[in-house]
Amino acid sequence: MRILKIRIGMIALLLLSLLVCSCSKPNPKETDLLHIASKARQQEKSGKAEHKKVILLVADSLLYQSIDHGLKEKSLPAIKSLIDHGQYYKNVVSSFPTMSVTIDTTLLTGAYPNEHGLPGLIWYSEDENRIVNYGTGPMEIIKQGIKEIADDTLVNLNGKHIKQTAKTIYEEIDKADKITTGSINGLIYRGPTAHKLSIPQWIKTPISLPDPIKVKGPDFLSFGVFTNPLADKVKLPVQITDRLGFTNEFALQTTEYLIRHQLLPDFLYVYLPDLDQKLHRRGPDDMDGVIKLDNQLQRLLQAFGSTEKAIQEVVIMVIGDSGMSDILPKDQDPIVDLTKLLKDYRIQKPGADITGDTEIVLAVNETMAYVYKLHTQQTLPNIAGKLMNDKRIDLIAWREGDWIRARQGGTGRSLSYRAGGRWKDEYGQSWTWEGDASVMGMGVDQKRSRLSYGQFPDGLQRLSGALHSHKGQFFVVTTKEGYELTGGSSPEHTGGAGHGAMNANVSLVPLIVAGTNHKPDKLRMVDMKDYILDLIRERQ
């Protein structure tokens, strides 16, 4: 998943809009810096500014394998400096599906999709009888319509789709007296403070978006060209050739300004998207993007004066969001076309209306997909059976009452499980299960009634989270490493890399923490919110 793909896809279509209208207007003056400065003064007066501030840098698709290789080759001096002065973990478990929009929601709410309600980059809404797509790729955006996708991305994602019961870290911190928060280019930003997204005229006119779009977020909200609180302070790269500001350069220049002018909020989320695109195209072994990221991090550290000065003032966290798996070259048949495997059913075509005749709806998230059963008498197991014999399929699973039924592609091996029971996994979660543990890649200690994870880290909980994330009759399907799914017009990454599935390569991400000795209790994305809150509350 990738937030970058959302933006690249949207921009590809927005470029077409230039043919219709090329005028623009500046953003209205933002008051975010006044929020930060005002709360900082209140902290000083009350004597409550005793904690270190926290900067969380989320580098899309940063791999621990790349870090290790760069350290060995001595090509990542900034990352090495942070590791030398802090903590380095290689096995933080991401969310599932391993798509950034879902992962980042898990990171910022401390909940899996069953609690925060965001199933993936693309999914089917039973209540609205339509596909929700935050921008999987240019072809699907063209077929579904830019206005609908823009509405979902800019309005509905934070406004409606993330459950109100799942509090973001910005909402949680707001309960604490005079603590300030900020987000730079984070797609998930829901918070307590009113903001406006200003739509440039050349975008607004052809797709009829409201201007401005009223949203709520942290005290400081920077979102590319749509809201730039520094517009009258410093010239930032927000042109079309700069991807409208959705780049590492925009995010880090904004962060550097806040550092140099002593305007950092107590917690600042910074999203760095550039690496993801390079790895999708070139594969996970490519190091050019990681070396460039390291150079950018070095510049950020120099904004403080040095690494030593930086970690005296703040806690710096650098985290990946998902891993990457190689996708085989085209001549090795890596693309699993679900429309061909399910050709006996009437499948909704991308962009077409879902009617009473539609039997199957597909929502493909690269190496993972939701397959929805609509107007057919066939059962989910029967439909899933059409995929079972394809040896490129890794896992198929669906809900059946309180139970989850999981099947292994190509072998027919099965496992069933439900929450609660005498079996405990390594995270203290309790389960009842029966069948073949190898389907979920689990180790079994019969004597102690303990389960351990290998191939699918935190597999039972993450799979359950996806299957309970939204309404509908559907099953989940993932591919083995080297393969990718398509629903007819889904983006393909043959010879490159992809994610979405649940295997360890795409699920385990690196975490670097410098500026504190406080260690995370559990190495899962879902536990990072509580860890960050602990850091903010920690007195120095």
N, C-alpha and C positions, 0 to 999 in steps of 0.2 A: 504493500500500500504505500501508496506513497503520496504524501502531500505534494511533492514536487510534480508528480504526474497530473494531479488535479490542476495545478497552475499552468503547466506546460500545455495541457490539452485546452484549457480555457483560452490561453493566450493565442494558440494557433487559430482559434475561431475569432477571437477579438481582433486579430490582424485583418481578417476579412472585413470587419466592420469599418475599417478605415476607408473603404471604397464608398461607404454611405455618408460618413461624416468625419471630418478630421479636426474639428474644433475641440478645444479643451478649456477647462477652467480650474483655477487653483483650489486646493483644499481650504476650507475655512480654518481660521486660526484655532488650534487645539489648546486646551488648558491643562493637559496632563502634567506638564512640568510644575505648574502651580500646585496641583494636588500633592506631588512628591515633596516639593519644598515646604508647603504648609504643614504636612504631617511630620516632616523632619524637625521643623521648629517646635512642634508640640512635643515630640520625643525629647528634645533637648531640655525643654522647660520642665517636663515631668521626670526627667532622669531615667527614662525607660529604654534608651538606646544602648543597651549593654551587650546585645547579641551581635554576632557577625552577620553581615549580609550574605546572601546565597545567590550565586549565579549558576543557573542550570543551562548548559549548552547541549542541546539535543542534535547530534550529527546523524542525519538520516543515512542508514545503512553503513555506519562505521563498524568494521569487523575487528574482533580481537586478533584474528589471524594476520590482518594487515598491520596492526600495531606491533605484534610480535616480530613480524618480518622487518618492519621499519626500525625497531629497536636494535635488532641484530645487525642491520646494515648501517646503523647510525645515521639515519636519514630523517628522524623525527625528533629534533632537539627540544621543541616546546613540550611535546607530549612526554618525552623522557624526563624533563625537568619537573613536570607536574607529578609524574609517578614517583620520582626520587624523593619528592617532598610530601608524598601522600600515600594513598591506597590505590591498588589496581586489582580489579576483579574481571574475570573472563567469562563468567557464567551466570549473568543476570538473565532470568527467564522472562521472555517477552510475553505479550498477550496473544490471543488467537481470535480471528485470523491475523497473521503477521503482516498487517497492512497499517501504515502509519496513522491513518485517521482513527482506527480502533485502538491501536497501541497508545497513542498520545492521550486518548480519552481515559484509558486505564491508568496511565501515569498520573494524570491530573485529577482524577476522581478517587483513585485508590480502590477501584472496583473493576471486576470483569464485565463483559457485555451483558450478562444476565441481570446485572444491577444497573449499569449505566445506559443500556438500551441501544447502543450503536453497533450493529452487527458487522459492518464491513464498509469497504469503499463503495460497493454496490449491493443492494438488497431489495427485496420486494416488500412493500407495505400492504398488508392485508386490509387495513382500515381504509386506505386511499385507493386500493386496487391499482397500484402503479409501481414501477421500478423507481427507486431512489438511487441516484447516481451522482456522486460528488466529483466525477470527472475521471473516468478510467482511461480514456484515450480519445484522440481526435475523431475517429470514425464513429465511435459510440456517441460522442457528444453531438456530432452532426445529425445522427439519426434520431437521437432522443430530443434534441433541441437545446440550444444554449440558454434560453431564458429559464427553462425548468431546472437545469443543472445549476445555473447561477443563483436562482432562488434557494435551492437546497443548500448550496455551499455558503452563501453569504447571509441568508436569513434563517432557514429552518434548522441547520445543523446545531448551532448554539441555542437558537430560540425555541426549538420544539423537539428535536430528535434525541438529544441527551436528556435523560429523565431528570426532572426537577429534584427527585429524592437523592440523586447522586451528586453530592456537593463537590464542586471543583476546589482546588487548593486556594484559588482566589476568594471564593465564597467562605471557605473555612477560615482563612487568615483574617477576613474582615471582622470576624467575631472577636479577634484580639485587638486590644486598644492601640490605635495609631500605628499599626504595622502596614507598610506600603508594599504594593505588588506591581509587577509589570510583565508584559508579554511583547516580544518582538517577532512578528511573522508566524506566531503559533496559530494554527487553524482552530484549535480548541482554546477559547479564551473567556468563556462565560464567567462573569463576576458581578460585583455589586454597583459598579460605577457606570453612569450613562456616557455613551460615546456615539459618534456618528461616522458611518462609512460614507465618504463622498465619492460618487461615481463619476468619473470623467465623462464629459458630454459625448465623446466619440464612442464610448461604450454604452452609455445609457440610452441614446436615441434609437439604435437599431434593435435593442432587446427590451426596451420599455421597463427598465428597472426603476424603482423609486429612488429619489435623491433628495436628501440623504437617507440612508438606511439607519434606523436607530437600533443600537445594540447596547448590551451591558457587558462590561469586562473589568479588568484590573484597573488600578489607578492610572497606570501608563500603558497605553495600547498603541502599538505601531504595527500596521498591517499593509506593508507595501505602499503603493500609490493611493490606496483607499483611505488610509488614515496615517498621516505622518506628522507627529507632534513637533518634529524638528524642521519642518518645511521652511520656516522663516529664520532658522538658526544656521543651518549648514546644507550645502548642496549634496544630496544623496542620489544614487543611481536608481531612478524610477521610470526611465523611458522604456519604450517597447523593446529595444535592444538589451535592456537590463532586466527583462522579464517582469516589468512593472514593479521592481523592487523586491521580488521574491528570490533573493540570492544571498549567499554567504556574505558578500561584500556589503550589501545594504544592512543586513542584520548586525555585522560586526562594527561597521562605521557608527551605527546608532549606539551600540553598546560602548564603544570607545568614547563617544561624546559624553555619555552619562558618567563614565568613570572620570574623565578629565575635568568635568565641571561639578564633580561631587554631587551628582543627582541620581545615583543608583537607588532604586527602591530596595526594600529589605529582602524581597525575593524577586528575581528576574529570570524569566524563561526566554531562551533565545533559540530559535529554530534555524538550523543550518542545512539547506536542502541539496547542495550541489553534488555531493558525492554519489547520491543514489542514481542519478541519471547516467553518470560515467560507468558505474558497475553494471547497470542494466545493459548497457551497450557493449562493454568490453569484457565483462565477466569479473568474478570476485577477486582474481589475482592482480588486477590492475592497481598500481600504487600511485599513479600520477595525482589522482584526486586527494589521496590521504596526505601526500607530501604538500600539496597546495593548502589543504586544511591546516596542517601543522604550521606553515608559514603565517597563515592568518591568525592562528592562536598565539604565535610568538608576538605578533603586533599588538594583540589585545593585552598580553602580559606586560608589554612595554608601556602601555598606557598607564599602568601603575608605577612603572619604573623598573621592575624586575619581577621574576617569579616570587622571590622572597618577600618583596614588599606587597605583592598581590595577596599572598596567602596570610600575611599579617592582618590585612584589612578585610578580606572576604573568604568565604568558602567557595571554591570553584569545583563544579561537577561537570564532567564530560561523559555523555552516555550515548550509545547507539540505540536505535529503536528496533531494528530487526536485522537478521543476517541475510545472506544471499546463497542460493544454490546455483551451480552451473546449469544452464540449459543447453542440451546437446545441439550440434549443428543440424541444419535442416535435412541433410541426407540421412540422418539417423532417426527420422520420424518422431520428433520430440513433442509435437503438438497433439494433444488428445482432444478431438473435436466432439463435444457432447451432443451436438445436433445430429451427428452421424450415428453415434451409439444409441441415441434415443429417437431414431428416425421413424419409429412406429407411432409416435405421439405427435399431436399438434402443438408445436412449440412456438411461443410468442417470438416474433422476429424483433430485433432491436428497433425501438422507436414506434412499433405498431401498438395499437390499442389492445388491451387485455379484455377479451369478451367471454361470453358464456361458452364459446367453442374452444377456448384455450385450455389445453390439458397440462402443459408444462411451462414453467417460467424459469429461466436460468439467470443466475447472478454470479458471474465469474470474477473472482478475485485472484487472478494470475494462477498460482498453483493450488488454489482452493476454490470451491464453488458451493453455493447454495442451490439445490434443485428443488423447486416447489411443485407440489401436486395440487392442481386446481380442479378442473371439471372432468374428472375421469374416475371410473369405478375401480381402476387398478390400485392396489395397495402400495405403500412406500417400499416394502421389501420387494415386491414384484418389479417396480420401476428400477430400484437399485440393482436388481439382478441383471439388468441389461449391461451394467458396467462391470460386474464382478469378475468376469473372465479376462478383462484387459489387464495384462501384466504390468502396464504402466501406472495403473491405479494403486495407490498405497492404502487408503483408508476410506471406508464408507460408514456413516453412522446416522442414526435417527432416534427420536424419542418414541417411547411406547409406554404410556402411563408414567410411572415414577422411574422407569428403567431407561437406560440408554443401550441400544443395540449397536455394536460395532463389528464390522466385517473387514477382513484383510483382502485386498484386491489380488486376484490371481491364484489364491489358495483356498478361499472359502472358509478359512478359520474364523471363529467368532468369539466374542466376549460380550457379556452383559454386565452392567453395573448400575448402582444407584447410590445416592448420598446416604450416609448413616450406616452404622454397623460396627463390627469388631475389628475390621482391618484399618490400620492407620498408615498414611504415607509419610514421606519425609518432611512434610509441612504441617503435620498434626491433623490433617483432614481425614475423616472417617468414611469408610465405604463398605458396601456389600457387593461382592462380585462372583461371577461364575463363568466358566469357559476357559479359553486359552489366553493366558497372560501375555504371551508373545505378541498378540494382536496390538496391544498398547505398549509393547516394548518394556514390560515391567519385570522387575526382579521380585521374587516372592520368598519371604521368610516365614514358613509355616509355623515354626515353633513360637515366634514372637508376634505373629499376625501383623507383619510389617510389609509394606510395599515400597519399592524403590523404582525410580525412573531412569531410563536410559535414552532410547530413541526419541521419546516424546516427553520432554521435561514438563513436570506438573500436568501431565497429559489428561488425567481424569477430570480435573477441575477446569482446565482450559477448554476441553471439548464440551463439557457440560455447559460452560458459560456461553459458548456460541450457540448451542442447540436450544438454550433457554433465553436467547437474547431478544426475540421478537415473536409475534404471533404467526401462525401458519402451520401447514403440514409440509415439511421439507426434510431433506437429508443433506448432510455435508459430505463432500467428496474431496479428497486431496490426491496429488500425484506423488509418485516416487521422485527422488532427486534425479535431475536430468530432463524432467518432463514438465509440461505446462498445459493448462486447460484453455479451451476457447469455446465461446458460444456462437461463433460465426464471424463476429467483428471485433472480438476482444484483441487488445494489443498482444503482440508476440515478441519474444526475446530470444529467438533461436541463435545459438552461438554466443549468447551473453549470459545473463543471470536473472533470476526471479525469486519471489517469495510469496507468502500467503499461507503455505502449509504449516505443519506443526513439528516437523523433524528438528533435531538438535541444531543443524547447520543454520537454519533460519530463525531459530528460537533463542539461541544464547548470544547475548550481546555484551560488550565491554562497558565497564564503569570505572572512571577515575575520579577520586575525591581528594582534594588538597585543601589544607587550611583548617582541618579538624582531626582529632583522634577518634571521634565518635564513629562507630562502625554500624552499618545496617544490620538489623537482626536477621532478615531474610533477603536473599538475592533474587527477588522477583520484581518485575515492573509494577505489579499491583501493590507492592509494599513501599514503593519509593515516596509516595505522598506522605505517609506517616514519618518516614525517615527525614524528609525535608522539614516537616513541621517540628520535629524534635531538634533539628539543627537551628531553626529560627528561634525556638524557645530556650535553647541552650545559652546559659550565661557564661560570658568569657572572663 
